[in-house]
Amino acid sequence: MSVKPAVETARMKQDVVLVRNLVQNVGRRFDRVSQRCAERTRQLDVAFREVKAFDDARNRLTTWIDDAASSLAETEQTSTATEPEKIRSQISAHKEFQRSLGVKQSGSLK
């Protein structure tokens, strides 16, 4: 009869060691998954900031293009002037548009 409790005690100790090892393995795996999640979260944050910056730039460009198109449509509707003052005004408006276009081109090359 004394053999049975000793076997049960030995078996319980083995079970405790086995369960302890399993818990440690699960803990290590959880730590690795947590690290991967943290890294992916950082990557997603970086990607989100890049997408947000791109979207803001695209919106500004689209707005500028719409404004430029309406400005060009207005100048197309007006007839070519024959009076020197109107010609100077049209040349000035054209030069301003060229400056604005140059700024956009140099800004987009960055």
SELO-671796 format. One record per residue: residue number from 1; residue in one letter; z, x, y of N, C-alpha, C in turn. Coordinates in steps of 0.1 Angstrom, whole numbers, plus 2048, in hexadecimal, padded with zeros to 3 digits. Example, Ala and Ser with C-alpha at 12.3 -4.5 7.8 and 13.67 -1.06 7.14 Angstrom:
<recs>
- 1 | A | 84E | 884 | 7C7 | 84E | 87B | 7D3 | 84E | 884 | 7DF
- 2 | S | 847 | 880 | 7EA | 847 | 889 | 7F5 | 84F | 881 | 800
</recs>
This chain:
<recs>
- 1 | M | 800 | 808 | 7F4 | 800 | 800 | 800 | 800 | 808 | 80D
- 2 | S | 805 | 814 | 80D | 806 | 81C | 818 | 7F8 | 822 | 81C
- 3 | V | 7EF | 822 | 812 | 7E2 | 828 | 815 | 7D9 | 81E | 81D
- 4 | K | 7DB | 812 | 81C | 7D3 | 808 | 823 | 7D6 | 808 | 832
- 5 | P | 7E2 | 809 | 837 | 7E4 | 80A | 845 | 7DF | 817 | 84B
- 6 | A | 7E0 | 822 | 843 | 7DB | 82F | 848 | 7CC | 82F | 849
- 7 | V | 7C5 | 828 | 840 | 7B6 | 827 | 841 | 7B3 | 81E | 84D
- 8 | E | 7BA | 813 | 84F | 7B7 | 80A | 85A | 7BA | 812 | 867
- 9 | T | 7C4 | 81A | 868 | 7C7 | 821 | 874 | 7BC | 82C | 877
- 10 | A | 7B8 | 833 | 86C | 7AD | 83C | 86E | 7A0 | 835 | 872
- 11 | R | 79D | 82A | 86C | 791 | 823 | 870 | 792 | 81E | 87E
- 12 | M | 79E | 819 | 883 | 79F | 815 | 891 | 79D | 821 | 89A
- 13 | K | 7A2 | 82C | 897 | 7A0 | 838 | 89F | 791 | 83C | 8A0
- 14 | Q | 78A | 83B | 895 | 77C | 83D | 895 | 775 | 833 | 89E
- 15 | D | 779 | 826 | 89D | 773 | 81C | 8A5 | 775 | 81E | 8B4
- 16 | V | 781 | 823 | 8B7 | 785 | 826 | 8C5 | 77C | 831 | 8CA
- 17 | V | 77A | 83B | 8C2 | 771 | 846 | 8C6 | 763 | 841 | 8C8
- 18 | L | 75E | 839 | 8BF | 751 | 834 | 8BF | 74F | 82B | 8CC
- 19 | V | 758 | 822 | 8CE | 757 | 81A | 8DA | 758 | 822 | 8E7
- 20 | R | 761 | 82C | 8E7 | 762 | 834 | 8F3 | 755 | 83B | 8F6
- 21 | N | 74E | 841 | 8EC | 742 | 847 | 8ED | 737 | 83E | 8F2
- 22 | L | 737 | 832 | 8EC | 72D | 828 | 8F1 | 72F | 824 | 8FF
- 23 | V | 73B | 822 | 903 | 73E | 81F | 911 | 73A | 82A | 91B
- 24 | Q | 73C | 837 | 916 | 738 | 842 | 91F | 729 | 843 | 920
- 25 | N | 722 | 840 | 915 | 713 | 840 | 915 | 70E | 835 | 91E
- 26 | V | 714 | 829 | 91E | 710 | 81F | 926 | 713 | 822 | 935
- 27 | G | 71E | 829 | 937 | 721 | 82D | 945 | 717 | 837 | 94A
- 28 | R | 713 | 840 | 942 | 709 | 84A | 947 | 6FC | 843 | 949
- 29 | R | 6F8 | 83A | 940 | 6EB | 833 | 942 | 6EC | 82B | 94F
- 30 | F | 6F7 | 824 | 951 | 6F8 | 81C | 95D | 6F7 | 825 | 96A
- 31 | D | 6FE | 831 | 969 | 6FD | 83A | 975 | 6EE | 83E | 978
- 32 | R | 6E7 | 841 | 96D | 6D9 | 845 | 96F | 6D1 | 839 | 975
- 33 | V | 6D3 | 82D | 970 | 6CC | 822 | 975 | 6D0 | 820 | 984
- 34 | S | 6DC | 821 | 987 | 6E1 | 820 | 995 | 6DA | 82A | 99E
- 35 | Q | 6D9 | 836 | 999 | 6D2 | 841 | 9A1 | 6C4 | 83D | 9A3
- 36 | R | 6BD | 839 | 999 | 6AF | 835 | 99A | 6AD | 829 | 9A4
- 37 | C | 6B6 | 820 | 9A3 | 6B6 | 814 | 9AC | 6B8 | 819 | 9BB
- 38 | A | 6C1 | 822 | 9BD | 6C3 | 827 | 9CA | 6B7 | 82F | 9CF
- 39 | E | 6B1 | 837 | 9C7 | 6A5 | 83E | 9CB | 699 | 834 | 9CE
- 40 | R | 698 | 82B | 9C6 | 68D | 821 | 9C8 | 690 | 819 | 9D5
- 41 | T | 69C | 816 | 9D7 | 6A0 | 80F | 9E4 | 69C | 818 | 9F0
- 42 | R | 69F | 825 | 9EF | 69B | 82E | 9FA | 68C | 82E | 9FC
- 43 | Q | 685 | 82F | 9F1 | 676 | 82F | 9F1 | 671 | 822 | 9F7
- 44 | L | 677 | 817 | 9F3 | 672 | 80A | 9F9 | 675 | 809 | A08
- 45 | D | 680 | 80E | A0C | 684 | 80F | A1A | 679 | 817 | A22
- 46 | V | 676 | 822 | A1D | 66C | 82B | A24 | 65E | 823 | A24
- 47 | A | 65B | 81E | A19 | 64E | 816 | A18 | 64E | 80B | A22
- 48 | F | 659 | 804 | A23 | 65A | 7F8 | A2C | 659 | 7FD | A3B
- 49 | R | 65F | 808 | A3E | 65E | 80D | A4C | 64F | 811 | A4F
- 50 | E | 649 | 817 | A45 | 63B | 81B | A47 | 632 | 80F | A49
- 51 | V | 634 | 805 | A40 | 62C | 7F9 | A41 | 62E | 7F1 | A4F
- 52 | K | 63B | 7F1 | A53 | 63E | 7EB | A60 | 637 | 7F2 | A6B
- 53 | A | 638 | 7FF | A6B | 631 | 807 | A75 | 622 | 805 | A75
- 54 | F | 61C | 804 | A69 | 60E | 802 | A68 | 60B | 7F4 | A6D
- 55 | D | 613 | 7EA | A6A | 610 | 7DC | A6E | 611 | 7DB | A7D
- 56 | D | 61B | 7E1 | A83 | 61D | 7E1 | A92 | 611 | 7E7 | A98
- 57 | A | 60C | 7F3 | A93 | 600 | 7FA | A99 | 5F4 | 7F1 | A97
- 58 | R | 5F3 | 7EA | A8C | 5E7 | 7E2 | A8A | 5E7 | 7D6 | A93
- 59 | N | 5F3 | 7D0 | A95 | 5F4 | 7C5 | A9F | 5F1 | 7C9 | AAD
- 60 | R | 5F6 | 7D5 | AB1 | 5F2 | 7DA | ABE | 5E3 | 7DC | AC0
- 61 | L | 5DD | 7E2 | AB5 | 5CF | 7E5 | AB6 | 5C7 | 7D8 | AB6
- 62 | T | 5CB | 7CE | AAE | 5C4 | 7C1 | AAE | 5C5 | 7BA | ABB
- 63 | T | 5D1 | 7BB | AC1 | 5D2 | 7B5 | ACF | 5C9 | 7BC | AD9
- 64 | W | 5C9 | 7C9 | AD8 | 5C1 | 7D1 | AE1 | 5B2 | 7CE | ADF
- 65 | I | 5AE | 7CD | AD3 | 5A0 | 7CA | AD0 | 59C | 7BC | AD5
- 66 | D | 5A5 | 7B2 | AD3 | 5A2 | 7A5 | AD8 | 5A1 | 7A5 | AE8
- 67 | D | 5AA | 7AC | AEE | 5AA | 7AD | AFD | 59D | 7B4 | B01
- 68 | A | 599 | 7BF | AFA | 58D | 7C6 | AFE | 581 | 7BD | AFC
- 69 | A | 581 | 7B6 | AF1 | 575 | 7AD | AEE | 574 | 7A2 | AF9
- 70 | S | 57F | 79C | AFD | 57E | 792 | B07 | 57A | 798 | B14
- 71 | S | 57F | 7A4 | B17 | 57B | 7AB | B23 | 56C | 7AE | B23
- 72 | L | 567 | 7B3 | B18 | 558 | 7B6 | B17 | 550 | 7A9 | B17
- 73 | A | 555 | 79E | B12 | 54E | 791 | B12 | 54D | 78C | B21
- 74 | E | 558 | 78F | B29 | 558 | 78B | B37 | 54D | 793 | B3E
- 75 | T | 54D | 7A0 | B3B | 543 | 7A8 | B43 | 535 | 7A5 | B3E
- 76 | E | 533 | 7A1 | B32 | 525 | 79D | B2E | 521 | 790 | B34
- 77 | Q | 52A | 787 | B37 | 527 | 77A | B3D | 523 | 77C | B4C
- 78 | T | 529 | 786 | B52 | 525 | 788 | B60 | 517 | 790 | B60
- 79 | S | 50F | 78C | B69 | 502 | 793 | B6A | 504 | 7A1 | B70
- 80 | T | 4FA | 7A9 | B6E | 4FA | 7B6 | B73 | 4F8 | 7B5 | B82
- 81 | A | 502 | 7BC | B89 | 502 | 7BA | B98 | 4F7 | 7C3 | B9E
- 82 | T | 4F2 | 7BE | BA9 | 4E8 | 7C6 | BB1 | 4EE | 7CB | BBE
- 83 | E | 4FA | 7C6 | BC2 | 501 | 7CA | BCE | 509 | 7D7 | BCA
- 84 | P | 509 | 7E1 | BD3 | 510 | 7ED | BD0 | 51F | 7EB | BCD
- 85 | E | 525 | 7E3 | BD4 | 534 | 7E1 | BD2 | 537 | 7DB | BC4
- 86 | K | 52F | 7D1 | BC0 | 531 | 7CB | BB3 | 52D | 7D5 | BA8
- 87 | I | 523 | 7DE | BAA | 520 | 7E8 | BA1 | 52B | 7F2 | B9F
- 88 | R | 531 | 7F6 | BAB | 53D | 7FF | BAA | 548 | 7F9 | BA2
- 89 | S | 54B | 7EC | BA5 | 555 | 7E5 | B9E | 553 | 7E4 | B8F
- 90 | Q | 546 | 7E2 | B8B | 543 | 7E1 | B7C | 544 | 7EF | B76
- 91 | I | 540 | 7FA | B7E | 541 | 807 | B78 | 550 | 80B | B77
- 92 | S | 558 | 807 | B81 | 566 | 80A | B80 | 56D | 803 | B74
- 93 | A | 569 | 7F6 | B72 | 56E | 7EF | B66 | 56A | 7F5 | B59
- 94 | H | 55D | 7FA | B59 | 558 | 801 | B4D | 55F | 80E | B4A
- 95 | K | 562 | 816 | B55 | 569 | 822 | B53 | 577 | 820 | B4E
- 96 | E | 57E | 815 | B53 | 58B | 812 | B4F | 58B | 80E | B40
- 97 | F | 581 | 807 | B3C | 580 | 803 | B2E | 57E | 810 | B25
- 98 | Q | 575 | 819 | B2A | 573 | 826 | B23 | 580 | 82E | B22
- 99 | R | 588 | 82E | B2D | 595 | 835 | B2C | 59E | 82F | B22
- 100 | S | 59F | 822 | B22 | 5A7 | 81A | B18 | 5A2 | 81D | B0A
- 101 | L | 595 | 81D | B08 | 590 | 820 | AFB | 593 | 82E | AF7
- 102 | G | 592 | 838 | B00 | 596 | 846 | AFD | 5A4 | 847 | AF9
- 103 | V | 5AD | 840 | B00 | 5BB | 841 | AFD | 5BD | 83B | AEE
- 104 | K | 5B7 | 830 | AEB | 5B9 | 82B | ADE | 5B3 | 834 | AD3
- 105 | Q | 5A8 | 83A | AD6 | 5A2 | 844 | ACC | 5AB | 850 | ACA
- 106 | S | 5B0 | 855 | AD5 | 5B9 | 861 | AD3 | 5C6 | 85D | ACD
- 107 | G | 5CB | 851 | ACF | 5D7 | 84D | AC9 | 5D5 | 84A | ABA
- 108 | S | 5CA | 846 | AB6 | 5C7 | 843 | AA8 | 5C5 | 84F | AA0
- 109 | L | 5C2 | 85A | AA6 | 5BF | 867 | A9F | 5CC | 86E | A9B
- 110 | K | 5D8 | 869 | AA0 | 5E4 | 870 | A9D | 5E9 | 86C | A8F
</recs>
